[in-house]
Amino acid sequence: MLTSVFRSAVPKSSNLLRHTARSMATVDVPVREAINQAIDEEMDRDDRVYVIGEEVAQYQGAYKVTKGLYQK
């Protein structure tokens, strides 16, 4: 899927796709941790981003997705 994103963004004649795809490393991360990291990054990047909902703060969110974000 990621390769198809690169293919649509890079002209076919370019070798950038080959070099980019080879130099990227992957890390196995549980889905809830990946979501947590993404929310955290966006909250750091933009003051207008926040999380609202039931059990977000006191119980750290459903399946602990928002764990640690309330303290920030």
MDTraj code that builds the backbone (N, CA, C; nanometers):
import mdtraj as md
import numpy as np

residues = "MET LEU THR SER VAL PHE ARG SER ALA VAL PRO LYS SER SER ASN LEU LEU ARG HIS THR ALA ARG SER MET ALA THR VAL ASP VAL PRO VAL ARG GLU ALA ILE ASN GLN ALA ILE ASP GLU GLU MET ASP ARG ASP ASP ARG VAL TYR VAL ILE GLY GLU GLU VAL ALA GLN TYR GLN GLY ALA TYR LYS VAL THR LYS GLY LEU TYR GLN LYS".split()
xyz = np.array([
    [0.0826, -0.1190, 0.0000],
    [0.0000, 0.0000, 0.0000],
    [0.0869, 0.1252, 0.0000],
    [0.1907, 0.1276, 0.0848],
    [0.2796, 0.2427, 0.0906],
    [0.3493, 0.2619, -0.0430],
    [0.3873, 0.1524, -0.1070],
    [0.4524, 0.1620, -0.2360],
    [0.3607, 0.2262, -0.3386],
    [0.2309, 0.1949, -0.3338],
    [0.1387, 0.2555, -0.4293],
    [0.1264, 0.4057, -0.4072],
    [0.1404, 0.4513, -0.2843],
    [0.1389, 0.5950, -0.2568],
    [0.2606, 0.6596, -0.3205],
    [0.3772, 0.5963, -0.3048],
    [0.4980, 0.6500, -0.3671],
    [0.4874, 0.6479, -0.5189],
    [0.4309, 0.5419, -0.5727],
    [0.4198, 0.5317, -0.7179],
    [0.3332, 0.6426, -0.7752],
    [0.2275, 0.6778, -0.7046],
    [0.1402, 0.7833, -0.7558],
    [0.2035, 0.9206, -0.7419],
    [0.2969, 0.9366, -0.6477],
    [0.3577, 1.0671, -0.6233],
    [0.4857, 1.0885, -0.7029],
    [0.5477, 0.9806, -0.7512],
    [0.6765, 0.9906, -0.8181],
    [0.6600, 0.9514, -0.9648],
    [0.7161, 1.0301, -1.0560],
    [0.7091, 0.9937, -1.1972],
    [0.7736, 0.8580, -1.2222],
    [0.7225, 0.7840, -1.3187],
    [0.7716, 0.6494, -1.3469],
    [0.9187, 0.6491, -1.3857],
    [0.9655, 0.7532, -1.4488],
    [1.1036, 0.7576, -1.4949],
    [1.2027, 0.7829, -1.3816],
    [1.1546, 0.8174, -1.2658],
    [1.2410, 0.8517, -1.1535],
    [1.2877, 0.7276, -1.0784],
    [1.4104, 0.7305, -1.0317],
    [1.4637, 0.6224, -0.9486],
    [1.4401, 0.6493, -0.8005],
    [1.3769, 0.7602, -0.7678],
    [1.3531, 0.7971, -0.6292],
    [1.2738, 0.6911, -0.5556],
    [1.1784, 0.6298, -0.6229],
    [1.0965, 0.5271, -0.5595],
    [1.1818, 0.4120, -0.5106],
    [1.2722, 0.3662, -0.5923],
    [1.3565, 0.2528, -0.5539],
    [1.4436, 0.2871, -0.4345],
    [1.5051, 0.4034, -0.4348],
    [1.5932, 0.4423, -0.3255],
    [1.5151, 0.4671, -0.1968],
    [1.3991, 0.5278, -0.2066],
    [1.3182, 0.5574, -0.0893],
    [1.2664, 0.4300, -0.0252],
    [1.2143, 0.3397, -0.1050],
    [1.1574, 0.2164, -0.0517],
    [1.2638, 0.1305, 0.0154],
    [1.3830, 0.1300, -0.0341],
    [1.4898, 0.0486, 0.0241],
    [1.5435, 0.1080, 0.1530],
    [1.5446, 0.2379, 0.1662],
    [1.6047, 0.2999, 0.2832],
    [1.5089, 0.3115, 0.4018],
    [1.3816, 0.2791, 0.3824],
    [1.2850, 0.2902, 0.4905],
    [1.2904, 0.1673, 0.5800],
    [1.2960, 0.1901, 0.7104],
    [1.2939, 0.0799, 0.8065],
    [1.1533, 0.0694, 0.8644],
    [1.1162, -0.0499, 0.9023],
    [0.9857, -0.0698, 0.9640],
    [1.0037, -0.1192, 1.1062],
    [0.9091, -0.0846, 1.1897],
    [0.9093, -0.1264, 1.3285],
    [0.7719, -0.1836, 1.3590],
    [0.7689, -0.2999, 1.4204],
    [0.6409, -0.3585, 1.4595],
    [0.5913, -0.2900, 1.5860],
    [0.4730, -0.2303, 1.5766],
    [0.4130, -0.1577, 1.6880],
    [0.2673, -0.2014, 1.6964],
    [0.2186, -0.2294, 1.8173],
    [0.0761, -0.2613, 1.8307],
    [-0.0096, -0.1455, 1.7788],
    [-0.1263, -0.1773, 1.7260],
    [-0.2134, -0.0759, 1.6670],
    [-0.2456, 0.0339, 1.7674],
    [-0.2803, -0.0026, 1.8905],
    [-0.3174, 0.1015, 1.9881],
    [-0.2002, 0.1940, 2.0178],
    [-0.0773, 0.1419, 2.0177],
    [0.0390, 0.2271, 2.0416],
    [0.0639, 0.3191, 1.9222],
    [0.0434, 0.2686, 1.8021],
    [0.0596, 0.3508, 1.6819],
    [-0.0424, 0.4647, 1.6798],
    [-0.1658, 0.4343, 1.7173],
    [-0.2698, 0.5380, 1.7235],
    [-0.2344, 0.6406, 1.8298],
    [-0.1890, 0.5931, 1.9451],
    [-0.1493, 0.6823, 2.0538],
    [-0.0364, 0.7750, 2.0092],
    [0.0632, 0.7205, 1.9429],
    [0.1756, 0.8013, 1.8951],
    [0.1305, 0.9047, 1.7928],
    [0.0406, 0.8644, 1.7043],
    [-0.0088, 0.9569, 1.6015],
    [-0.0871, 1.0723, 1.6641],
    [-0.1725, 1.0404, 1.7592],
    [-0.2486, 1.1458, 1.8274],
    [-0.1531, 1.2381, 1.9020],
    [-0.0561, 1.1812, 1.9706],
    [0.0418, 1.2591, 2.0467],
    [0.1205, 1.3532, 1.9549],
    [0.1662, 1.3020, 1.8421],
    [0.2406, 1.3852, 1.7472],
    [0.1562, 1.5003, 1.6955],
    [0.0310, 1.4719, 1.6632],
    [-0.0561, 1.5769, 1.6113],
    [-0.0885, 1.6806, 1.7184],
    [-0.1043, 1.6366, 1.8422],
    [-0.1304, 1.7311, 1.9511],
    [-0.0095, 1.8210, 1.9749],
    [0.1103, 1.7668, 1.9602],
    [0.2317, 1.8481, 1.9740],
    [0.2462, 1.9465, 1.8584],
    [0.2065, 1.9019, 1.7396],
    [0.2227, 1.9824, 1.6196],
    [0.1221, 2.0971, 1.6107],
    [-0.0003, 2.0724, 1.6568],
    [-0.1087, 2.1693, 1.6366],
    [-0.1891, 2.1852, 1.7657],
    [-0.1920, 2.3055, 1.8191],
    [-0.2644, 2.3327, 1.9440],
    [-0.4150, 2.3132, 1.9308],
    [-0.4658, 2.3109, 1.8096],
    [-0.6099, 2.2955, 1.7895],
    [-0.6562, 2.1502, 1.7964],
    [-0.5629, 2.0566, 1.8048],
    [-0.5967, 1.9144, 1.8106],
    [-0.6125, 1.8727, 1.9566],
    [-0.7258, 1.8080, 1.9864],
    [-0.7487, 1.7567, 2.1210],
    [-0.8402, 1.6358, 2.1127],
    [-0.8463, 1.5618, 2.2205],
    [-0.9269, 1.4398, 2.2241],
    [-1.0411, 1.4608, 2.3219],
    [-1.1623, 1.4301, 2.2781],
    [-1.2771, 1.4351, 2.3673],
    [-1.3509, 1.3022, 2.3579],
    [-1.4170, 1.2660, 2.4637],
    [-1.4946, 1.1431, 2.4617],
    [-1.5044, 1.0816, 2.6002],
    [-1.5767, 0.9728, 2.6080],
    [-1.5930, 0.9034, 2.7351],
    [-1.4662, 0.8260, 2.7696],
    [-1.4313, 0.8249, 2.8950],
    [-1.3199, 0.7474, 2.9482],
    [-1.1846, 0.7846, 2.8876],
    [-1.1715, 0.9018, 2.8308],
    [-1.0445, 0.9427, 2.7701],
    [-0.9402, 0.9720, 2.8767],
    [-0.9767, 1.0405, 2.9811],
    [-0.8787, 1.0813, 3.0815],
    [-0.8680, 0.9819, 3.1966],
    [-0.9760, 0.9639, 3.2699],
    [-0.9721, 0.8846, 3.3914],
    [-0.9322, 0.7390, 3.3662],
    [-0.9856, 0.6789, 3.2610],
    [-0.9584, 0.5381, 3.2344],
    [-0.8585, 0.5176, 3.1205],
    [-0.7965, 0.6253, 3.0732],
    [-0.6951, 0.6189, 2.9679],
    [-0.7508, 0.5750, 2.8328],
    [-0.8780, 0.5871, 2.8127],
    [-0.9394, 0.5571, 2.6846],
    [-0.9697, 0.4099, 2.6642],
    [-1.0519, 0.3841, 2.5650],
    [-1.0860, 0.2463, 2.5315],
    [-0.9593, 0.1743, 2.4858],
    [-0.9337, 0.0605, 2.5432],
    [-0.8150, -0.0196, 2.5107],
    [-0.6851, 0.0567, 2.5334],
    [-0.6882, 0.1583, 2.6182],
    [-0.5703, 0.2394, 2.6542],
    [-0.5108, 0.3152, 2.5358],
    [-0.5936, 0.3500, 2.4383],
    [-0.5450, 0.4212, 2.3199],
    [-0.4952, 0.5607, 2.3553],
    [-0.5586, 0.6271, 2.4511],
    [-0.5180, 0.7625, 2.4873],
    [-0.4322, 0.7656, 2.6137],
    [-0.3709, 0.6543, 2.6469],
    [-0.2896, 0.6435, 2.7681],
    [-0.1775, 0.7494, 2.7679],
    [-0.1732, 0.8270, 2.8754],
    [-0.0682, 0.9266, 2.8916],
    [-0.0950, 1.0602, 2.8246],
    [-0.1947, 1.0686, 2.7398],
    [-0.2192, 1.1946, 2.6683],
    [-0.2847, 1.2988, 2.7578],
    [-0.3645, 1.2566, 2.8546],
    [-0.4308, 1.3516, 2.9441],
    [-0.3286, 1.4302, 3.0250],
    [-0.2240, 1.3645, 3.0673],
    [-0.1209, 1.4307, 3.1486],
    [-0.0463, 1.5367, 3.0682],
    [-0.0417, 1.5228, 2.9392],
    [0.0297, 1.6209, 2.8563],
    [-0.0570, 1.7424, 2.8342],
])
top = md.Topology()
chain = top.add_chain()
for i, resn in enumerate(residues, 1):
    res = top.add_residue(resn, chain, resSeq=i)
    for name in ("N", "CA", "C"):
        top.add_atom(name, md.element.get_by_symbol(name[0]), res)
traj = md.Trajectory(xyz[None], top)
